[in-house]
Amino acid sequence: MPARRILSLWFPRLGAERLMRRGFGAADQPLGVVQAQGQMQVLSSLNAAAEAEGLSVGQPLRDAQAICSGLLTRLRNPQAEAAFLGVLRRWAGQFSPWVAEEAPAALLLDISGCAHLFGGEAGLLEAAEAGAADLGLTLRAGIADTVGAAWALARYAGRAAASHRSGDAVEQEARATRSRAVKRRHWERGGAAPSRVSTASVAERIAGHGKAHAALAPLPVAALRLEPALVEELARLGLRLVGDLAGQPRAALGRRFGKGLVLRLDQALGSAAEPLSPAPPPRAFAVRLTLPEPIGLAEDLSAALDRLLPRLCDHLKSAGLGARLVRLEAHRADGTRQGIEAGLARPAADPDRLRPLVAMKLPEIEAGFGIDMIRLEAIRTEPLHDRQSTGHLAAGQAVSERLAKSTAMDDLVTRVGARIGLEAVTRRHPGESHLPEKSAQVLGAAWSDPAGHWPRPGVPRPLVLWRPEPVQAPERPDIPDRFRWRGQDKEVTRAEGPERITREWWLDDPDWRTGTRDYWRVSCRDGDRLWLYYGHGAEMSAGWFCHGSFC
């Protein structure tokens, strides 16, 4: 069985070059991507022009701007960079079908049995770098028998270990001083500062079969994927190269520096296994129907939908999923296309539930010169739980509930939401608060279940609530015989109460600055039934207010 061969693809300027591909900044303008780290902002990615100015990844933004006043910056978007790395993973599939992502800016490929297609490993490596250059990306690659060795060659091949001697070495100076020294050398020498990207030859970045030890020996210990603090500690002891570590007893290294160092060393040299798991390709739930002749009648579109829906639902059921958003695309004979989308309040994989929603929007499709292909896809899916384990005692009840279960309410929400939007369809749920205005909350009907139980207060509560409105009445706790509210004089014929409610002391609610409230259910001579309360005045003066109506 041939030995496994691993190719590591590292994109050292991925964040900055992604922005440059989108037209942000010029090639000769310094560009840096900034991210928050603790209480300051640091550089997470730089383009070649920024590195030529002496800037480095991990440098504080304030220091970088002091060195390069023309630095152009943008905040880092980790989600966009991860999506771009996913695109590069699909691009790397031309070199091997076994591709894994290594966040934030690298790929790992198992190229066993693939190199001969490109004229050997050197030809494959050159083809990968040429393809990346065509995309406007900087790429460094390494090939070895192990993941750790390929990772090390891609990043550290041709780079010497940093000096840790005491004295006047620039590396011993503070970060800001070291940055100024780099810039000073740049101006004194009249050229660009050395690039942070290795310029090792192709032969230096390929370790032959069983030659990982010889290839890694001259590399710095940071090539073993160690923490910076551990690298510094090893350097103080004179262990600056991988070869220095490889000659040390494993037991002594494990006792002094922990098992992590020994594991990384063994993984790089092939003594410990390190699996490579490829990223699974995204599964698309889509079906299409290619027509021998273009169609344009509504009946033909409906007939095509009837043929596509059962096939799509079969794919969804086989995966245990239900569709939440369905898209139908009509490809016209002139090369254009038009699509319609239908959302569901609950995931479904039943053609009878999906068809009315899609058919409702079929009149929006314009046939033009005719439609020769129709594609139906479930864009957003969710797990569909059709079965639930239960004990013997609850088996009968579970069967009864399943038989009595109806999807009529979900279908109603879906149909209404298809016309006015699912966000506009809401339902009320009980809230976890004893305050009247917080006793209920509004939730989206498509993303919530009906309330199974509504807690009932000990006394009646009004059906309509509003923000407390001031009432003109004597400032005393006793219910008044007359009061004035909304410009009208009211005469009390009956009053029930009081019901005392206090505020939530752990929250600062501006509406409850009147302090403890005594609520009364008041019937007026003109027929109004109001909910009045007397605020005892915690942060505001005491007085009467109207909070709701029973009618």
C-alpha positions in Angstrom: 0.0 0.0 0.0 1.5 3.4 -1.0 2.4 5.8 1.8 0.0 8.7 2.4 1.0 12.0 0.9 -0.4 15.3 2.3 -0.5 18.7 0.6 -0.9 21.7 2.8 -2.2 24.9 1.1 -1.7 28.1 3.2 -3.1 31.5 2.1 -1.2 33.9 4.3 -2.9 37.0 3.0 -6.4 35.6 2.6 -8.4 38.3 4.5 -6.7 41.2 2.7 -6.7 39.6 -0.8 -10.3 38.7 -0.4 -11.1 42.4 -0.1 -8.8 43.3 -3.0 -10.7 40.8 -5.2 -13.9 42.7 -4.4 -12.2 45.9 -5.7 -11.3 47.4 -2.3 -7.9 49.1 -2.5 -5.1 49.0 -5.1 -2.3 46.6 -5.4 0.3 49.2 -4.4 -1.7 50.6 -1.5 -1.1 49.2 2.0 -4.2 47.3 3.2 -4.8 45.7 6.6 -7.7 43.8 8.0 -8.4 44.7 11.7 -10.0 42.6 14.4 -10.6 43.3 18.1 -8.3 41.5 20.6 -9.1 42.4 24.2 -9.2 46.1 24.6 -7.3 47.0 21.4 -7.5 46.4 17.6 -4.8 44.4 15.9 -4.0 43.5 12.3 -5.2 40.0 11.3 -4.2 40.1 7.6 -2.0 42.3 5.3 -1.4 42.6 1.6 2.0 42.6 0.1 2.3 46.4 0.0 1.5 46.6 3.8 4.1 44.0 4.6 6.7 45.9 2.5 6.1 48.9 4.8 7.3 46.8 7.8 3.9 45.9 9.2 3.2 42.4 10.6 0.1 40.3 11.5 -0.8 40.7 15.2 0.6 44.2 15.4 -1.6 46.8 17.2 -3.4 49.1 14.9 -2.1 52.3 16.6 1.5 51.1 16.0 0.8 50.2 12.4 -0.7 53.6 11.7 2.3 55.3 13.3 4.6 53.4 10.9 2.4 53.7 7.8 0.1 56.7 7.7 -1.4 55.7 4.4 -2.6 52.3 5.7 -6.1 51.4 4.5 -8.0 49.3 7.0 -11.2 47.3 7.1 -12.8 45.4 9.9 -12.5 41.6 9.7 -15.6 39.6 8.6 -14.9 36.0 9.9 -18.1 34.7 8.3 -17.2 36.0 4.8 -13.7 34.7 5.1 -15.0 31.3 6.1 -17.3 31.3 3.1 -14.4 32.3 0.8 -12.3 29.4 2.3 -15.2 27.1 1.4 -15.1 28.4 -2.2 -11.3 27.7 -2.3 -12.0 24.2 -0.9 -14.2 23.5 -4.0 -11.4 25.0 -6.2 -8.8 22.7 -4.6 -11.0 19.7 -5.6 -9.2 19.8 -9.0 -6.1 18.4 -7.3 -7.6 15.8 -5.0 -11.1 14.7 -4.0 -10.0 14.5 -0.4 -9.9 18.2 0.8 -10.3 19.4 4.4 -10.6 23.0 5.6 -8.2 24.3 8.3 -9.5 27.6 9.6 -8.8 30.4 9.2 -6.8 30.3 6.0 -5.5 26.9 5.0 -6.5 23.6 3.2 -5.3 20.1 3.7 -5.4 17.6 0.8 -4.6 13.9 0.6 -2.9 13.6 -2.8 -2.1 9.9 -2.6 -2.2 8.6 -6.1 -3.0 12.0 -7.6 0.5 13.6 -8.2 1.2 11.7 -11.4 -1.7 13.5 -13.1 0.3 16.7 -12.9 3.7 15.3 -13.7 4.8 14.6 -10.2 4.5 16.3 -6.8 6.6 19.3 -8.0 4.3 19.8 -10.9 1.2 19.5 -8.7 2.6 22.1 -6.3 3.5 24.5 -9.1 0.0 24.0 -10.6 -1.6 24.9 -7.3 0.5 28.0 -6.9 -0.1 29.1 -10.5 -3.9 28.6 -10.1 -3.9 30.7 -6.9 -1.9 33.4 -8.6 -4.6 33.5 -11.3 -7.1 34.1 -8.6 -5.0 37.0 -7.2 -4.1 35.0 -4.0 -0.8 34.3 -2.4 -0.2 30.6 -1.7 2.5 28.7 0.1 2.4 24.9 -0.1 4.2 21.9 1.4 4.1 18.2 0.7 5.0 15.5 3.2 3.9 12.1 4.6 2.2 13.6 7.6 -0.2 16.5 8.2 2.2 18.1 10.7 5.2 18.0 8.3 3.2 19.4 5.4 1.9 22.2 7.6 5.4 23.0 8.7 6.9 23.0 5.2 4.2 25.3 3.9 4.8 27.9 6.6 8.5 27.6 7.6 10.4 26.1 4.8 13.4 28.3 4.1 13.0 30.3 7.3 15.7 30.3 10.0 14.9 30.2 13.7 14.7 33.6 15.4 17.6 34.6 17.6 17.0 34.6 21.3 20.4 35.7 22.4 20.8 38.4 25.0 22.3 41.7 23.8 21.4 44.2 21.2 19.5 41.9 18.9 16.4 43.6 17.4 14.3 40.7 18.4 14.9 41.5 22.1 13.5 45.0 21.8 9.9 46.0 22.6 7.3 45.5 19.9 6.9 49.2 19.0 10.7 49.7 18.9 11.1 46.6 16.8 8.5 48.0 14.3 10.3 51.3 14.1 13.6 49.5 13.6 12.2 47.6 10.6 10.9 50.8 9.0 14.3 52.5 9.7 16.1 49.7 7.9 13.6 50.0 5.1 14.4 53.7 4.5 18.1 53.3 5.1 18.5 50.5 2.6 16.3 52.1 0.0 14.2 48.9 -0.5 11.2 47.0 0.9 11.3 45.2 4.2 11.6 41.5 3.9 8.3 39.7 3.3 6.7 37.6 5.9 6.0 34.9 3.3 8.7 32.4 2.7 10.4 32.3 -0.7 11.7 28.7 -0.4 12.2 26.7 -3.6 9.8 23.9 -4.6 12.3 21.3 -3.7 12.7 22.7 -0.1 8.9 22.4 0.4 8.6 18.8 -0.6 9.7 16.1 1.9 10.3 12.7 0.2 8.8 9.4 1.4 10.1 8.7 4.9 12.3 11.9 5.0 10.1 14.0 7.3 12.8 14.1 10.0 15.5 15.4 7.6 13.1 18.0 6.2 11.9 19.3 9.6 15.2 19.3 11.4 16.4 22.7 10.3 13.0 24.4 10.9 12.2 26.4 14.0 10.2 24.7 16.8 7.2 26.9 16.0 6.7 24.7 12.9 5.4 22.0 15.3 2.2 24.0 15.8 3.1 25.0 19.4 1.9 27.8 21.5 4.0 31.0 21.4 4.7 30.8 25.1 6.0 27.3 24.8 8.2 28.3 21.8 9.7 31.1 24.0 10.4 28.7 26.8 12.1 26.2 24.5 14.2 29.0 23.0 15.5 30.1 26.4 16.7 26.6 26.9 18.5 26.5 23.6 15.9 24.3 21.8 15.2 26.5 18.8 15.1 23.9 16.0 13.0 20.8 15.5 16.2 18.8 15.2 17.1 19.9 18.7 13.9 18.5 20.1 14.0 15.3 18.1 17.2 14.2 19.8 15.8 14.6 23.3 14.3 11.8 25.3 10.5 11.8 25.0 10.0 11.1 28.7 12.0 14.1 29.8 10.2 16.4 27.3 6.8 15.1 28.5 7.7 15.7 32.2 9.1 19.2 31.6 6.7 20.6 28.9 3.7 18.3 29.0 2.3 15.7 26.6 1.2 18.3 24.0 4.8 18.9 22.9 5.6 15.2 22.5 2.3 14.6 20.6 3.0 17.4 18.1 6.5 16.1 17.6 5.3 12.5 17.0 2.5 13.7 14.7 4.9 15.6 12.5 7.5 12.8 12.3 4.8 10.1 11.7 5.1 8.3 15.1 1.5 9.3 16.1 -1.5 9.0 13.8 -3.3 12.2 12.7 -6.4 11.6 10.6 -7.5 13.9 7.8 -11.2 14.2 7.6 -12.5 15.9 4.4 -15.3 18.4 4.6 -18.6 16.8 3.4 -20.0 18.4 0.3 -23.2 20.4 0.9 -26.3 18.3 0.1 -28.7 20.0 -2.3 -32.3 18.9 -2.3 -33.3 19.8 -5.9 -35.1 18.2 -8.8 -35.5 19.5 -12.4 -37.6 18.7 -15.4 -36.2 19.4 -18.9 -38.9 19.9 -21.5 -38.6 18.8 -25.2 -40.6 21.8 -26.3 -41.0 25.2 -24.5 -44.2 25.7 -22.6 -46.0 28.8 -21.5 -49.5 27.8 -20.3 -50.5 27.8 -16.7 -51.8 24.3 -17.0 -48.4 23.1 -18.2 -46.7 24.7 -15.3 -49.1 23.0 -12.9 -48.6 19.6 -14.5 -44.8 20.1 -14.3 -45.1 21.0 -10.6 -47.1 17.8 -10.0 -44.3 15.7 -11.4 -41.5 17.5 -9.5 -43.0 17.7 -6.0 -43.2 13.9 -5.3 -39.6 13.5 -6.3 -38.4 16.3 -4.1 -40.5 15.1 -1.1 -39.0 11.6 -1.5 -35.5 13.0 -1.3 -36.5 15.0 1.8 -38.1 12.0 3.5 -35.1 9.8 2.9 -33.0 12.3 4.8 -35.5 12.9 7.6 -35.9 16.5 6.6 -38.8 18.9 5.9 -38.8 22.0 3.7 -39.1 25.4 5.2 -38.4 27.4 2.1 -39.0 26.2 -1.5 -37.9 27.9 -4.7 -39.1 27.1 -8.2 -37.0 28.4 -11.1 -38.3 28.7 -14.7 -35.5 28.8 -17.3 -36.7 30.4 -20.5 -35.7 29.6 -24.0 -33.8 32.9 -24.4 -31.4 32.1 -21.6 -33.1 34.1 -18.8 -34.8 32.7 -15.8 -37.3 33.7 -13.1 -37.9 32.3 -9.7 -40.6 32.2 -7.0 -40.3 31.2 -3.3 -42.7 29.9 -0.8 -42.1 29.6 2.9 -43.8 27.3 5.4 -44.7 27.8 9.0 -43.6 24.2 9.9 -41.2 21.9 8.0 -43.1 19.6 5.7 -42.3 16.9 3.2 -45.8 16.2 2.0 -46.6 17.1 -1.6 -50.2 18.0 -0.7 -49.0 20.6 1.7 -46.3 22.1 -0.6 -48.3 22.2 -3.8 -50.9 24.9 -2.8 -48.2 27.3 -1.7 -46.2 27.0 -4.8 -49.2 27.0 -7.1 -50.4 30.2 -5.5 -47.4 32.0 -6.9 -47.3 30.3 -10.3 -49.2 33.3 -12.0 -46.2 35.5 -11.2 -44.0 33.6 -13.7 -43.8 35.2 -17.2 -43.2 32.6 -19.8 -41.7 35.0 -22.4 -40.5 33.0 -25.4 -41.3 29.8 -23.6 -39.9 27.7 -20.7 -37.7 24.8 -21.5 -36.5 23.7 -18.0 -38.1 23.9 -14.5 -36.0 23.4 -11.3 -37.5 22.9 -7.8 -35.3 23.2 -4.8 -35.7 23.1 -1.0 -33.5 26.0 0.0 -33.9 25.8 3.7 -34.7 22.5 5.5 -35.2 21.3 9.1 -35.3 17.9 10.8 -38.7 16.3 10.6 -39.5 14.3 13.7 -42.2 11.7 12.8 -41.5 9.2 15.6 -41.0 9.6 19.3 -40.0 6.8 21.8 -42.4 6.3 24.6 -43.1 3.7 27.4 -45.8 1.1 27.5 -48.1 3.2 29.8 -48.0 6.2 27.5 -48.3 4.3 24.2 -52.0 4.6 24.0 -52.0 8.3 24.8 -49.2 8.8 22.2 -51.2 7.1 19.5 -54.3 9.1 20.3 -52.4 12.4 20.2 -50.8 11.4 16.9 -54.2 10.5 15.4 -55.8 13.7 16.7 -52.9 15.9 15.5 -54.0 18.3 12.7 -51.9 20.5 10.5 -54.8 22.9 9.7 -53.5 25.7 11.9 -50.0 25.4 10.4 -51.4 25.4 6.9 -53.4 28.5 7.7 -50.4 30.3 9.0 -48.4 29.3 5.9 -51.1 30.4 3.5 -51.6 33.8 5.2 -47.8 34.2 5.5 -47.4 33.5 1.8 -49.5 36.6 1.1 -48.4 39.1 3.8 -45.2 37.6 5.0 -44.6 35.0 7.8 -43.2 37.8 10.0 -46.6 39.5 10.1 -48.4 36.5 11.5 -48.1 36.5 15.3 -49.6 34.8 18.3 -49.7 35.7 22.0 -47.9 33.6 24.6 -47.9 33.9 28.4 -45.0 35.8 29.8 -43.0 35.0 32.9 -43.9 38.1 34.9 -46.6 39.0 37.4 -46.8 42.6 36.0 -50.0 43.1 33.9 -48.2 44.6 30.9 -45.7 41.8 30.9 -48.1 38.9 31.4 -48.2 38.2 27.7 -45.7 38.4 24.8 -46.1 38.4 21.1 -44.2 35.7 19.1 -44.1 34.8 15.4 -46.7 32.1 14.7 -44.4 30.4 12.2 -41.6 29.9 14.8 -43.6 29.1 17.9 -46.1 26.6 19.2 -49.5 27.5 20.6 -49.5 28.0 24.3 -50.6 24.9 26.1 -51.6 26.6 29.4 -52.5 30.2 30.3 -52.1 31.0 34.0 -55.2 32.6 35.4 -54.8 35.4 38.1 -57.0 35.2 41.2 -58.9 38.3 40.2 -60.3 39.4 36.7 -57.9 41.4 34.5 -58.9 43.8 31.7 -58.9 42.7 28.1 -57.4 46.0 26.9 -54.3 47.6 28.4 -52.5 50.8 27.6 -49.8 52.9 29.1 -50.9 54.4 32.4 -52.8 57.7 31.9 -53.1 60.2 34.7 -56.5 60.6 36.4 -57.6 63.8 38.1 -58.8 62.8 41.6 -57.9 63.5 45.2 -54.4 62.1 46.1 -55.5 59.6 48.7 -55.7 55.8 48.6 -59.5 55.7 49.0 -61.4 55.2 45.8 -62.9 58.6 44.7 -66.6 59.1 44.0 -65.8 61.2 41.0 -62.7 61.7 38.8 -61.8 63.2 35.5 -60.1 61.2 32.7 -59.5 62.0 29.1 -61.3 65.3 29.5 -64.5 63.6 30.8 -66.0 63.6 34.2 -66.7 60.1 35.5 -69.0 59.1 38.4 -68.2 55.8 40.2 -71.2 53.5 40.7 -69.2 50.4 41.8 -65.6 49.6 42.8 -63.9 46.3 43.7 -60.5 46.1 45.2 -57.8 46.8 46.0 -55.3 44.4 44.4 -51.8 45.4 45.4 -49.0 44.8 42.8 -45.4 45.7 43.4 -42.7 46.2 40.7 -39.9 43.8 39.9 -37.2 45.1 42.2 -34.3 43.6 40.1 -35.3 45.7 37.1 -35.5 49.4 36.6 -38.7 49.9 34.7 -39.5 53.6 34.0 -43.3 52.8 33.9 -43.2 51.6 37.6 -41.6 54.7 39.2 -44.9 55.4 40.9 -44.0 52.6 43.3 -46.4 50.0 44.7 -49.9 50.1 43.0 -53.3 49.4 44.4 -55.6 48.4 41.5 -59.4 48.9 41.5 -62.1 47.6 39.1 -64.3 50.6 38.7 -67.8 50.8 37.0 -68.9 54.2 35.9 -72.4 55.6 35.4 -71.8 56.0 31.6 -71.1 52.3 31.2 -67.3 52.3 31.2 -65.5 49.7 33.2 -62.0 50.9 33.9 -58.9 49.6 35.7 -57.6 52.3 38.0 -54.7 52.2 40.4 -53.3 54.4 43.0 -49.5 54.7 42.9 -47.9 55.3 46.3 -45.0 57.2 44.8 -41.5 55.8 45.0 -39.7 58.1 42.6 -42.7 60.2 41.5 -45.5 61.9 43.3 -48.5 59.7 44.4 -51.7 59.8 42.4 -54.4 58.0 40.4 -53.9 56.4 36.9 -56.0 54.5 34.4 -54.3 51.3 33.0 -57.0 49.5 31.0 -60.6 48.8 30.2 -62.8 45.7 30.8 -65.0 46.4 27.7 
